């Protein structure tokens, strides 16, 4: 966060060991994962959202394959 700006932090979401905070003054999102804190510009946050969504879908498909062997990953265009 920039020192020359007035930080106005807003908690956007949070849970055990994870919190997302937005600073209006800096226009930066802080993702806190346990002891790790990452500051992201808003475009980077949206990119991270997309990538995490893709990963979650692929993980669900991989789990479905393990539960139902006749399920084929190739049925979906997940690239």
C-alpha positions as CSV (number, residue, x, y, z in Angstrom):
1,X,0.0,0.0,0.0
2,X,1.2,3.5,-0.8
3,X,2.2,5.7,2.1
4,X,1.1,8.9,0.4
5,X,-2.5,7.8,0.2
6,X,-5.0,7.6,3.0
7,X,-5.8,3.9,3.5
8,X,-9.5,3.1,3.9
9,X,-9.6,-0.6,4.2
10,X,-12.8,-2.6,3.7
11,X,-13.1,-6.3,4.4
12,X,-14.7,-7.9,1.3
13,X,-14.7,-11.5,2.4
14,X,-13.1,-13.7,5.0
15,X,-13.0,-17.0,6.7
16,X,-10.7,-19.0,8.9
17,X,-7.1,-18.2,7.9
18,X,-8.2,-16.3,4.8
19,X,-9.3,-12.7,4.3
20,X,-9.7,-10.3,1.3
21,X,-9.4,-6.6,2.1
22,X,-9.8,-3.7,-0.3
23,X,-8.0,-0.3,0.2
24,X,-10.0,2.5,-1.4
25,X,-7.2,5.0,-1.1
26,X,-4.6,2.7,-2.8
27,X,-7.1,0.9,-5.0
28,X,-5.4,-2.4,-4.1
29,X,-6.8,-5.7,-2.9
30,X,-4.9,-7.5,-0.1
31,X,-5.3,-11.3,-0.1
32,X,-4.3,-12.8,3.3
33,X,-3.7,-16.5,3.5
34,X,-2.5,-17.3,6.9
35,X,0.9,-15.6,7.4
36,X,1.1,-14.7,3.7
37,X,-0.2,-11.4,2.4
38,X,-0.4,-10.5,-1.3
39,X,-1.3,-7.1,-2.7
40,X,-3.0,-7.1,-6.1
41,X,-4.2,-4.5,-8.5
42,X,-7.9,-4.9,-9.4
43,X,-7.1,-6.4,-12.9
44,X,-4.9,-9.0,-11.2
45,X,-7.7,-9.9,-8.8
46,X,-10.1,-10.5,-11.7
47,X,-7.5,-12.6,-13.4
48,X,-6.9,-14.6,-10.2
49,X,-10.7,-15.1,-9.9
50,X,-10.8,-16.5,-13.5
51,X,-7.8,-18.8,-12.9
52,X,-9.2,-20.1,-9.6
53,X,-12.5,-20.8,-11.2
54,X,-10.9,-22.8,-14.0
55,X,-8.9,-24.7,-11.5
56,X,-11.9,-25.5,-9.4
57,X,-13.8,-26.8,-12.4
58,X,-10.9,-29.0,-13.5
59,X,-10.5,-30.4,-9.9
60,X,-14.2,-31.3,-9.9
61,X,-13.8,-33.1,-13.2
62,X,-10.8,-35.0,-11.9
63,X,-12.8,-36.0,-8.8
64,X,-15.7,-37.2,-11.0
65,X,-13.3,-39.4,-13.0
66,X,-12.2,-41.1,-9.8
67,X,-15.7,-41.7,-8.6
68,X,-17.1,-42.8,-12.0
69,X,-14.4,-44.4,-14.3
70,X,-16.7,-44.2,-17.3
71,X,-16.6,-40.4,-17.1
72,X,-14.2,-39.0,-19.6
73,X,-12.3,-35.7,-19.2
74,X,-12.1,-35.4,-23.0
75,X,-15.9,-34.8,-23.1
76,X,-15.2,-31.2,-22.0
77,X,-13.1,-28.4,-23.5
78,X,-11.5,-27.2,-20.4
79,X,-8.3,-25.8,-21.9
